[in-house]
Amino acid sequence: MIHGERVRLRAFERDDVPKFYEWVNDPEVTFGLQLYLPMSTLDEEKWFESAMQRSEETRPLAVEMRDGKRWRMVGNCGFLDLDWVARSAEIGIMIGDKVAWNQGFGTEAVRLLLRHGFLTLNLNRIALRVYEDNKRAIRSYEKAGFVLEGSLRQAVYKHGKYKDVLLMSILRDEWRARNEEE
Ligand SMILES: CC(C)(COP(=O)(O)OP(=O)(O)OC[C@H]1O[C@@H](n2cnc3c(N)ncnc32)[C@H](O)[C@@H]1OP(=O)(O)O)[C@@H](O)C(=O)NCCC(=O)NCCS
């Protein structure tokens, strides 16, 4: 497990699937995600099975927040497209439990992923893609230290319009400088 103060990241369990099914069918949650169609429980089970087949480093992780003396699962996150030569990867995150939004949990989960990526996986660059109108996500990534690299113009069509996809990244040296300061 990857432990933070109020958040921890743990391996997926099959029992987590019903919660994911609920979240990926919530339009507010999927607003900024590459999900367009209603998802069935079978879709989610298949997604879980394929996720378990990925390399260990890129298997998604469940995000849990501290809830009194217990831990409660509120979402998932993980690495995608790991390139071991360039030592580069992308990350993705979904806090599906909307009650947990805007309290810093997403940012803490991203910070834990960065620490894990740089200090355990020995990555040099961690990047992500975010839709231009996903303001909460952009703000959260900025707080974690990501900087804007550029944008893919009108790269997605969602909610009746084309949207730019912003590319953001953080390099290991930048992350280290921030963490030495903190
Ligand atoms: C994006 C996500 C991971 C952020 O996690 P979170 O726990 O809600 O975010 P945090 O509380 O850590 O930070 C959110 C920040 O955005 C700010 N924010 C919220 N809504 C905003 C808006 N409309 N405009 C600008 N800033 C906004 C919050 O005030 C907070 O900043 P602050 O701490 O400076 O006040 C989470 O909301 C989520 O998973 N959403 C659904 C799926 C998704 O969009 N995933 C990302 C795909 S790229």
The ligand as an ORCA input file, in Angstrom:
! r2SCAN-3c Opt
* xyz 0 1
  C     -10.401     16.002    -10.650
  C     -10.339     15.373     -9.274
  C      -9.323     14.238     -9.251
  C      -9.895     16.437     -8.244
  O      -9.947     15.874     -6.960
  P     -10.546     16.730     -5.743
  O     -10.276     15.969     -4.518
  O     -11.952     17.064     -6.061
  O      -9.649     18.048     -5.861
  P      -8.923     18.900     -4.717
  O      -9.881     19.186     -3.622
  O      -7.649     18.239     -4.360
  O      -8.568     20.237     -5.536
  C      -9.574     20.877     -6.307
  C      -9.233     22.351     -6.484
  O     -10.002     22.865     -7.575
  C     -10.749     23.968     -7.123
  N     -11.969     24.012     -7.930
  C     -13.089     23.295     -7.800
  N     -13.973     23.639     -8.760
  C     -13.371     24.605     -9.512
  C     -13.768     25.363    -10.646
  N     -14.959     25.198    -11.216
  N     -12.891     26.273    -11.141
  C     -11.657     26.436    -10.589
  N     -11.226     25.740     -9.498
  C     -12.079     24.837     -8.975
  C     -10.977     23.693     -5.659
  O     -11.333     24.875     -4.972
  C      -9.585     23.180     -5.279
  O      -8.624     24.202     -5.240
  P      -8.142     24.931     -3.860
  O      -7.638     23.847     -2.962
  O      -7.093     25.882     -4.304
  O      -9.383     25.596     -3.294
  C     -11.744     14.831     -8.853
  O     -12.635     15.907     -8.672
  C     -12.313     13.848     -9.867
  O     -11.860     12.727     -9.932
  N     -13.327     14.265    -10.641
  C     -14.050     13.359    -11.561
  C     -13.177     12.637    -12.577
  C     -12.181     13.558    -13.275
  O     -12.529     14.606    -13.796
  N     -10.922     13.101    -13.301
  C      -9.840     13.839    -13.914
  C      -9.760     13.583    -15.365
  S      -8.398     14.426    -16.142
*
